[in-house]
Amino acid sequence: MREQVSVSWWAHAARAGRPPVPWGLMVRGAAGMGTPLALGLVTGRLDLGVYAGLGAMHATMNDRDEPAGLRVPRIAGAVGASALGMLAGAALQHFDASTALAAVVLTLLAFASGALSATGPRGSGAGMLLLVSATLGAGMPLATPWWAAAPTMLVGAAFVVLLGALHHPSRPAADPRRRALAAAFTALGTTLADLGTPRGADSRQVLTARLNQLQDLLPPARTGRQEPERVRRLRTLYEATLAVTETASGLLWAWRPVPAEVAGLPGRLAAAVLGDAPPPGYPDWEPGTPSLRALDAALRDLTDAVAGRPVVLGTAPAPPPDPWRLRAGLLSPASVRYGLRVALCIAVASLLTAGVPLSRGYWVPMTVAFVLKPDLGSVFQRAVSRSVGTVLGVAVTAGLLSLTSSEWALAAIAALCVALLPYSLGVHYGLNAAVMTPMALILVQFGGEPGTEELWPRVLDTALASAIVLVFGYLLWPERPQHRIEPRLVAAATAVRAYLASVVDDGPPVAEVWLRRTAYRALADARQEVQHGLTEPPPNGRLAAQWLPATAALERLSGAVAAYGAQIRYGGRAPDLTEAARVFDALDRLTAAARHHRPPGGLAERPTAPHDPALSALARAANELDALLQGRG
């Protein structure tokens, strides 16, 4: 059994992704790094060229294929934090701060970095770069004047932003929101085609991920604000897609397939959205169950919306964003805990580098900052992958330097490495480290340390940083389920509970579609945390695996609630408060189990045939939850 868990852990940890190649981001990254370095070589100010290239690289790391209203604030926040960290680090070096003072300042910045990183993806990027740049500023050769590095980085980042603005989409297929919408349509078609097969659950997870991406690209609707027509139409299409997704989830739970011509409709709608084909006609079919009739109505609305015909979706407006969300995140126990975790590792790294003669001592805390970025998966996996990737990167760099020492050739290699960063991170963190290492080492060469004598000590620095993270950032702060998985499961169960309450409530209409969207997004977050936990070595990997059945049960329950809603709206079934109370009770018991760190041990039988529409979907869902909770420890 232990061997099976070990093999499973290594399989999860070594698994490589297969992301699409982001050609636009890669071209902007190459130009953003290559142009400042070339200007620095031509003008004789390579010091400023290096820092402008760093700013461009940090902008590329946070660049996304999204509208300017989202892209510019994302890059500005990350690179602004990077410039602030660079200014703080350069001040420590310029004013010859004592070792103790430098350690205290970096530790305080590390706490702020960790707390900010735990607030979400944008905070993670800004928090990491705040600390990375502070360590670089305290150790790299200073620009002239000493404070010039920070504003020069902003110039390099602005150049990348400008390059993206010049790539203005002139046709529908180039609009990132339309492409995301078309990707959601395609995933919806795959889900419909996989209904009634074992592939259905995986297809639904892909569909949820595509809807999450589309949701992130749409600005939140604000009361009283006039939106452009194209944004309003995209929002209508998005809401219509959510309605179809809800009905598809009910059919997935019921194990009920649909005709091929119906499953193929979303793919034809995707082509119409991208302008590659005219809007398709609606297929002629006869839905025979409440869930199929719900799908028919939702698909008709979606088809009309794509064709530009008026539709009445009957959904309430999306809830407004919470202006206090960032503040609450910064002050939350999770953020404080992560801030302390990063601060402890940086404090240890500062003490060790002060007592050990290292040629590039800043490499150790810089590596700590990269490895402790919280939204990149398992800390253990990143520490190991970073070491392996650094060895590969140093070997590649040594080979390149043995072939050429031309500064122009090295600048081209650095630009190529930055171009590969957006793609390599989606493949594997180890590959990302292998790509980033040559770029960083080449910048070290430009900083006045030519030759290969500065290469292999970086492997020792990386191994030392990884050891610090493993001991003080992992063993002392283990990523056990109660720290990451169980809070996500509690949030998901709470969201599903609110969704069910809206379905059985006979009061005023509420935004069921948004409650379901919230539930499925919370479920996706919970499953992602479980997947991250599976990359941990035992016992953490085994503990994470114990929560997989609960995650799957909540996902199936959400589909059962959708099927139950269809039975009420299209099948004439009256809401049964007794059945709902059974599910509410089961959800309360599951939430209590998560809060007390006791994963359920029961097994719920998976269906192999379509559900009888005459029977209550909610009653069967309650039976499945009871079976799961019977084995609770």
C-alpha positions in Angstrom: 0.0 0.0 0.0 2.8 2.4 0.9 4.5 1.7 -2.4 1.3 2.5 -4.3 0.9 5.8 -2.5 4.6 6.7 -3.3 4.2 5.9 -6.9 1.0 7.9 -7.0 2.7 10.8 -5.4 5.6 10.8 -7.8 3.2 10.4 -10.7 1.2 13.5 -9.6 4.4 15.5 -8.9 6.1 14.7 -12.2 3.0 15.1 -14.4 3.5 17.8 -17.0 0.8 20.1 -18.3 -0.1 20.7 -22.0 -1.0 24.3 -22.2 -1.6 26.1 -25.5 1.3 28.1 -26.8 0.8 31.8 -25.9 2.5 33.2 -29.0 1.5 36.8 -28.3 2.8 36.7 -24.7 6.0 35.0 -25.8 6.7 37.6 -28.5 6.1 40.5 -26.1 8.4 38.8 -23.5 11.2 38.4 -26.0 10.9 42.0 -27.2 10.6 43.3 -23.7 13.8 41.8 -22.5 15.8 42.0 -25.8 15.1 45.6 -26.6 16.4 47.2 -23.3 19.5 44.9 -23.4 20.2 46.0 -26.9 19.8 49.7 -26.1 22.0 49.2 -23.1 24.7 47.7 -25.3 24.5 50.4 -27.9 24.5 53.3 -25.4 27.0 51.9 -23.0 24.5 51.8 -20.1 24.1 48.1 -19.8 23.3 48.5 -16.1 20.1 50.3 -16.9 19.4 47.9 -19.7 19.6 45.0 -17.2 17.1 46.6 -14.8 14.7 47.6 -17.6 14.9 44.0 -18.8 14.1 42.8 -15.3 11.0 45.1 -15.3 9.9 43.7 -18.6 10.4 40.1 -17.4 8.3 40.8 -14.3 5.6 42.3 -16.5 5.7 39.2 -18.8 5.4 36.9 -15.8 2.1 38.7 -14.9 0.9 39.3 -18.4 -2.3 37.6 -19.6 -4.3 37.6 -22.8 -7.1 39.8 -21.5 -8.7 43.2 -22.0 -6.6 46.3 -21.2 -8.9 47.2 -18.3 -7.8 43.9 -16.5 -4.3 43.5 -18.0 -2.9 47.0 -17.1 -3.9 46.9 -13.4 -2.5 43.3 -13.0 0.9 44.3 -14.4 0.9 47.7 -12.7 0.3 46.1 -9.3 2.9 43.4 -9.7 5.7 45.6 -11.2 4.8 48.4 -8.8 5.5 46.1 -5.9 8.7 44.9 -7.6 9.9 48.5 -8.0 9.2 49.2 -4.4 11.1 46.1 -3.3 14.0 47.1 -5.6 14.1 50.6 -4.1 14.2 49.2 -0.6 16.9 46.7 -1.4 19.0 49.2 -3.2 18.7 51.6 -0.3 20.0 48.9 2.1 23.0 48.4 -0.2 23.7 52.0 -0.9 23.6 53.2 2.7 25.7 50.2 3.7 23.1 48.9 6.2 24.4 46.5 8.8 23.7 42.8 8.4 21.3 42.8 11.3 19.3 45.8 9.9 19.2 44.2 6.4 18.0 41.0 7.9 15.2 42.8 9.9 14.1 44.8 6.8 14.0 41.7 4.6 12.1 39.7 7.2 9.5 42.4 7.5 9.1 42.6 3.8 8.9 38.8 3.7 5.9 38.9 6.1 4.2 41.6 4.0 5.0 39.5 0.9 3.6 36.3 2.3 0.4 38.0 3.7 -0.2 39.7 0.3 0.5 36.5 -1.6 -2.2 34.6 0.3 -4.9 37.0 -0.9 -5.2 35.5 -4.4 -3.4 35.2 -7.7 -2.8 38.9 -8.2 -1.6 39.3 -4.6 0.6 36.3 -5.1 2.4 37.9 -8.1 2.8 41.2 -6.4 3.9 39.7 -3.1 6.5 37.5 -4.6 8.0 40.2 -6.7 8.1 42.6 -3.7 10.4 40.2 -1.9 12.4 39.0 -5.0 13.3 42.5 -6.0 14.2 43.5 -2.5 16.7 40.7 -2.3 18.1 41.5 -5.8 18.4 45.2 -4.9 20.3 44.4 -1.8 22.8 42.2 -3.7 23.1 43.0 -7.4 25.5 45.7 -8.6 23.8 49.1 -8.2 22.8 51.3 -11.1 24.1 54.8 -11.4 22.6 56.7 -9.6 21.7 54.1 -7.0 18.0 54.8 -7.1 17.7 54.5 -10.9 17.0 50.7 -10.9 13.3 51.1 -9.6 12.1 53.7 -12.2 14.0 51.9 -15.0 12.1 48.7 -14.2 8.9 50.6 -14.5 10.0 51.8 -17.9 10.7 48.2 -19.0 7.3 47.1 -17.8 5.6 50.0 -19.5 7.2 48.9 -22.8 5.6 45.4 -22.4 2.3 47.1 -21.7 2.7 49.2 -24.8 3.5 46.2 -26.9 0.2 44.6 -25.8 -1.8 47.7 -26.5 -0.4 47.8 -30.1 -1.8 44.3 -30.5 -5.4 45.6 -30.5 -7.9 43.0 -31.6 -9.4 44.1 -34.9 -11.6 41.0 -35.5 -13.9 39.0 -33.3 -11.6 35.9 -33.2 -8.7 38.1 -31.7 -10.8 39.4 -28.8 -9.7 37.4 -25.7 -13.2 37.5 -24.2 -14.7 36.0 -27.4 -12.1 33.3 -27.5 -12.8 32.5 -23.9 -16.5 32.4 -24.7 -15.9 30.1 -27.7 -13.7 27.9 -25.5 -16.6 27.6 -23.0 -19.0 26.7 -25.8 -16.6 24.0 -27.0 -16.2 22.6 -23.5 -20.0 22.7 -23.1 -20.4 20.7 -26.3 -17.9 18.1 -25.0 -19.8 17.8 -21.8 -23.1 17.3 -23.6 -21.4 14.6 -25.8 -20.0 12.8 -22.7 -23.3 12.7 -20.8 -24.2 9.2 -19.8 -20.5 8.1 -20.0 -17.7 7.8 -17.5 -16.0 10.8 -19.1 -18.8 13.2 -18.0 -17.3 14.2 -14.7 -13.9 15.1 -16.2 -15.6 17.1 -19.0 -17.6 19.0 -16.5 -14.4 20.0 -14.6 -12.9 21.3 -17.8 -16.2 23.3 -18.5 -16.0 24.8 -15.0 -12.4 25.9 -15.6 -13.4 27.5 -18.9 -16.3 29.4 -17.3 -13.9 30.5 -14.5 -11.6 32.0 -17.1 -14.5 33.7 -18.9 -15.8 35.1 -15.6 -12.4 36.6 -14.8 -12.3 38.4 -18.2 -15.6 40.1 -17.8 -15.7 43.3 -15.6 -18.2 43.1 -12.7 -21.5 44.7 -13.5 -22.1 47.9 -11.5 -25.5 49.4 -10.8 -26.0 52.6 -12.7 -23.0 52.2 -15.0 -23.6 52.3 -18.7 -21.7 49.4 -20.4 -20.6 49.3 -24.0 -22.9 47.2 -26.2 -20.2 44.5 -26.9 -19.6 44.0 -23.2 -23.4 43.8 -22.5 -23.8 41.3 -25.3 -20.9 39.2 -24.0 -22.4 39.3 -20.5 -25.8 38.1 -21.9 -24.0 35.2 -23.7 -22.1 34.3 -20.5 -25.3 34.2 -18.4 -27.1 32.1 -21.1 -24.1 29.7 -21.0 -24.4 29.4 -17.2 -28.1 28.5 -17.6 -27.2 25.7 -20.1 -24.4 24.5 -17.8 -26.8 24.2 -14.9 -29.1 22.0 -16.9 -26.1 20.0 -18.3 -25.0 19.4 -14.7 -28.4 17.9 -13.9 -28.2 15.6 -16.9 -24.7 14.6 -15.9 -25.9 13.6 -12.5 -28.9 11.8 -13.9 -26.6 9.8 -16.3 -28.8 10.9 -19.2 -27.4 11.3 -22.8 -28.7 13.7 -25.4 -28.8 13.3 -29.2 -25.7 14.0 -31.2 -27.2 17.0 -33.0 -27.9 18.6 -29.7 -24.5 17.9 -28.3 -22.9 19.4 -31.4 -24.9 22.7 -31.2 -22.5 24.5 -28.8 -19.5 23.8 -31.1 -21.4 25.4 -34.0 -22.3 28.4 -31.7 -18.6 28.7 -30.9 -17.8 29.1 -34.6 -20.5 31.7 -34.9 -19.2 33.7 -32.0 -15.7 33.8 -33.6 -17.1 35.0 -36.9 -16.2 31.8 -38.7 -19.7 30.7 -39.5 -23.3 32.1 -39.5 -25.5 31.4 -36.4 -26.8 27.8 -36.7 -30.4 26.7 -36.7 -31.8 24.9 -33.7 -32.0 21.1 -34.0 -35.4 19.4 -34.2 -35.7 17.1 -31.2 -38.3 16.1 -28.6 -37.1 16.3 -24.9 -38.9 13.7 -22.8 -37.9 14.4 -19.2 -37.9 17.6 -17.0 -34.1 17.8 -17.2 -34.1 17.5 -21.0 -36.8 20.1 -21.3 -34.8 22.4 -19.1 -31.8 21.9 -21.4 -34.0 22.5 -24.4 -35.2 25.9 -23.1 -31.7 27.0 -22.0 -30.2 26.0 -25.4 -32.9 27.9 -27.3 -32.1 31.0 -25.3 -28.4 30.6 -25.9 -29.0 30.1 -29.7 -31.2 33.2 -29.8 -28.6 35.2 -27.9 -25.8 34.2 -30.3 -28.0 35.1 -33.3 -28.7 38.5 -31.8 -32.3 37.9 -31.1 -33.8 39.3 -27.8 -33.9 36.8 -24.9 -35.3 37.1 -21.4 -33.0 34.9 -19.2 -34.8 35.6 -15.9 -31.6 35.8 -13.9 -30.9 38.4 -11.2 -27.9 40.6 -11.6 -24.6 39.2 -10.4 -23.7 40.3 -6.9 -21.4 43.3 -6.7 -17.8 42.9 -5.8 -16.9 43.2 -2.1 -14.6 46.3 -1.7 -13.3 45.0 1.6 -12.3 41.6 0.2 -8.6 42.5 -0.1 -8.5 44.0 3.4 -10.2 41.0 4.9 -7.8 38.7 3.0 -4.7 40.6 4.3 -6.0 40.4 7.9 -7.2 36.8 7.7 -5.5 34.0 9.8 -4.4 32.3 6.6 -2.6 35.4 5.3 -1.0 36.1 8.6 0.1 32.4 8.9 1.6 32.5 5.4 3.3 35.8 6.1 4.9 34.3 9.2 6.0 31.3 7.2 7.7 33.4 4.5 9.2 35.7 7.2 10.7 32.7 9.1 12.3 31.3 5.9 13.8 34.7 4.9 15.1 35.3 8.4 16.9 31.9 8.4 18.2 32.5 4.9 19.5 36.0 5.9 21.3 34.5 9.0 22.9 31.7 7.0 24.1 33.9 4.2 25.5 36.3 6.7 27.6 33.5 8.3 28.5 31.5 5.1 30.8 33.1 2.5 28.7 33.1 -0.6 29.6 35.0 -3.8 26.0 35.8 -4.5 24.2 35.6 -1.2 21.0 37.2 -2.5 20.4 34.1 -4.7 19.3 32.2 -1.5 16.5 34.5 -0.3 15.4 35.2 -3.9 15.0 31.4 -4.5 13.0 31.2 -1.2 10.6 33.8 -2.5 10.1 32.0 -5.7 9.5 28.6 -4.1 7.1 29.9 -1.5 4.7 31.5 -4.1 1.4 30.0 -2.7 -0.6 29.5 -5.9 1.9 27.3 -7.8 1.1 24.0 -6.0 2.9 22.0 -3.4 5.8 23.7 -1.6 7.6 20.3 -1.4 7.3 19.7 -5.1 8.5 23.2 -6.0 11.5 23.0 -3.7 12.6 19.7 -5.4 11.7 20.9 -8.9 13.6 24.2 -8.4 16.8 22.3 -7.5 16.5 20.0 -10.4 15.6 22.8 -12.8 18.5 24.9 -11.6 21.0 22.1 -12.3 19.6 21.7 -15.8 19.6 25.5 -16.3 23.2 25.8 -15.1 24.3 23.0 -17.4 22.7 24.6 -20.4 24.2 28.0 -19.5 27.7 26.5 -19.1 27.3 24.9 -22.5 26.2 28.1 -24.1 29.0 30.2 -22.5 31.5 27.6 -23.7 30.3 28.3 -27.3 30.1 32.1 -27.2 30.9 35.1 -24.9 29.4 37.7 -27.2 27.2 40.1 -25.3 24.8 40.3 -28.2 24.4 36.5 -28.3 23.9 36.4 -24.6 21.2 39.2 -24.8 19.4 37.1 -27.5 19.5 34.0 -25.3 18.1 36.0 -22.3 15.3 37.3 -24.5 14.5 33.7 -25.7 14.4 32.5 -22.1 11.9 35.3 -21.1 9.8 34.4 -24.1 9.6 30.8 -22.9 8.5 31.7 -19.4 4.7 32.0 -20.0 4.7 28.6 -21.6 7.1 26.7 -19.4 5.2 27.6 -16.2 2.1 25.9 -17.6 4.0 22.8 -18.4 5.9 22.2 -15.1 7.5 24.3 -12.4 10.8 22.4 -12.9 10.9 23.4 -16.6 10.1 27.0 -15.6 13.1 27.0 -13.2 15.3 25.5 -16.0 14.3 28.3 -18.3 14.6 31.1 -15.8 18.1 30.0 -14.6 20.0 30.8 -17.8 18.3 34.2 -18.0 19.3 35.1 -14.5 22.9 33.8 -14.9 23.3 35.8 -18.1 22.2 38.9 -16.2 24.9 38.1 -13.6 27.4 38.0 -16.5 26.2 41.4 -17.6 26.7 42.6 -14.0 30.4 42.2 -14.2 31.1 38.6 -13.4 32.0 37.0 -16.7 33.0 33.3 -17.1 31.7 30.1 -15.8 33.1 30.4 -12.2 29.8 32.0 -11.1 27.6 29.3 -12.5 27.9 26.1 -10.4 27.8 27.9 -7.0 24.2 28.8 -7.9 23.4 25.2 -7.6 24.7 25.2 -4.1 22.7 28.4 -3.4 19.5 26.9 -4.8 20.0 23.6 -2.8 20.6 25.7 0.4 17.4 27.7 -0.3 15.4 24.6 -1.0 16.6 23.0 2.2 15.6 26.1 4.1 12.1 26.0 2.6 11.7 22.2 3.2 12.7 22.5 6.8 11.3 25.9 7.9 8.6 26.4 5.3 7.3 22.8 4.9 8.2 20.5 7.8 7.4 23.2 10.4 4.4 24.4 8.4 3.0 21.2 6.8 0.4 21.8 4.2 -2.0 19.4 5.8 -5.7 19.3 4.7 -6.8 21.3 7.7 -4.7 24.2 6.4 -5.8 24.3 2.8 -8.2 21.5 1.7 -10.7 21.5 4.6 -11.4 25.2 4.6 -12.1 25.0 0.8 -14.4 22.1 1.4 -16.3 24.0 4.1 -16.7 27.0 1.7 -17.9 24.7 -1.1 -20.4 22.9 1.1 -21.7 26.3 2.3 -22.1 27.5 -1.3 -23.9 24.3 -2.3 -26.2 24.7 0.7 -27.1 28.2 -0.4 -27.8 27.0 -3.9 -30.1 24.2 -2.7 -31.9 26.7 -0.4 -32.6 28.9 -3.4 -34.1 26.0 -5.4 -36.5 24.8 -2.7 -37.4 28.3 -1.5 -40.9 29.3 -2.6 -40.4 33.0 -1.8 -39.2 35.8 -4.2 -36.9 34.7 -7.0 -33.2 34.8 -6.2 -30.1 34.6 -8.4 -30.0 30.8 -8.6 -27.5 30.9 -11.5 -25.0 33.0 -9.5 -25.4 30.8 -6.4 -24.7 27.8 -8.6 -21.7 29.6 -10.2 -20.4 30.4 -6.7 -20.8 26.8 -5.7 -19.0 25.3 -8.7 -16.2 27.8 -8.4 -15.8 26.9 -4.8 -15.9 23.2 -5.7 -13.2 23.8 -8.4 -11.0 25.5 -5.8 -11.5 22.6 -3.4 -10.6 20.0 -6.0 -7.5 22.0 -7.0 -6.3 22.0 -3.4 -6.9 18.2 -3.2 -4.8 17.8 -6.4 -2.0 19.9 -5.0 -2.2 17.8 -1.9 -1.8 14.6 -3.9 1.7 15.8 -5.0 2.8 15.7 -1.4 4.8 12.7 -0.1 3.1 10.6 2.6 1.5 11.1 5.0 0.1 14.4 3.5 -0.6 12.8 0.1 -2.7 10.1 1.8 -4.5 12.7 3.9 -5.4 14.7 0.8 -6.6 11.5 -1.0 -9.1 10.9 1.8 -11.0 14.0 0.9 -11.4 13.1 -2.8 -14.7 11.2 -2.2 -16.2 14.2 -0.3 -15.2 16.6 -3.1 -16.7 14.3 -5.8 -19.9 14.0 -3.6 -20.3 17.7 -3.4 -19.9 18.0 -7.2 -22.5 15.4 -7.7 -24.8 17.0 -5.2 -24.7 20.2 -7.2 -25.8 18.3 -10.3 -28.6 16.7 -8.3 -29.8 20.1 -7.1 -29.8 21.3 -10.8 -31.9 18.2 -11.7 -34.2 18.7 -8.8 -34.7 22.3 -9.9 -35.6 21.1 -13.4 -38.1 18.7 -11.9 -39.8 21.6 -10.1 -39.8 24.0 -13.0 -40.5 21.5 -15.9 -41.9 18.4 -14.2 -44.5 19.8 -11.8 -42.8 18.4 -8.7 -43.5 20.4 -5.5 -40.5 21.1 -3.3 -40.3 18.6 -0.5 -38.9 20.3 2.6 -38.3 16.9 4.3 -36.0 15.8 1.5 -34.2 19.2 1.6 -33.8 18.9 5.4 -32.1 15.5 4.9 -29.6 17.1 2.5 -29.1 20.1 4.7 -28.4 17.8 7.7 -25.9 15.8 5.6 -24.1 19.0 4.5 -23.9 20.1 8.1 -22.4 16.8 9.1 -19.9 16.9 6.2 -19.0 20.5 7.2 -18.5 19.4 10.8 -16.3 16.5 9.7 -14.1 18.9 7.7 -13.8 21.3 10.6 -12.9 18.5 13.0 -10.4 17.0 10.4 -12.3 13.7 10.0 -12.7 12.7 6.3 -15.7 10.5 5.6 -14.9 6.9 4.9 -18.1 5.7 3.3 -18.6 4.9 -0.4 -21.5 6.2 -2.5 -22.6 4.0 -5.3 -22.1 5.6 -8.7 -25.0 5.3 -11.3 -24.6 3.2 -14.4 -28.1 3.9 -15.9 -30.3 7.0 -16.3 -32.2 8.2 -13.3 -35.9 7.7 -13.3 -37.5 11.2 -13.7 -40.5 10.1 -11.7 -38.3 9.8 -8.6 -37.0 12.7 -6.6 -33.4 13.7 -7.6 -32.9 15.2 -4.2 -33.9 12.0 -2.3 -31.3 10.0 -4.2 -28.7 12.7 -3.5 -29.5 12.5 0.2 -29.1 8.7 0.0 -25.7 9.1 -1.6 -24.5 11.6 1.1 -25.7 9.3 3.8 -23.8 6.4 2.3 -20.6 8.6 2.2 -21.0 9.8 5.8 -21.7 6.4 7.2 -17.9 5.7 7.3 -17.0 9.0 9.0 -14.2 8.6 11.5 
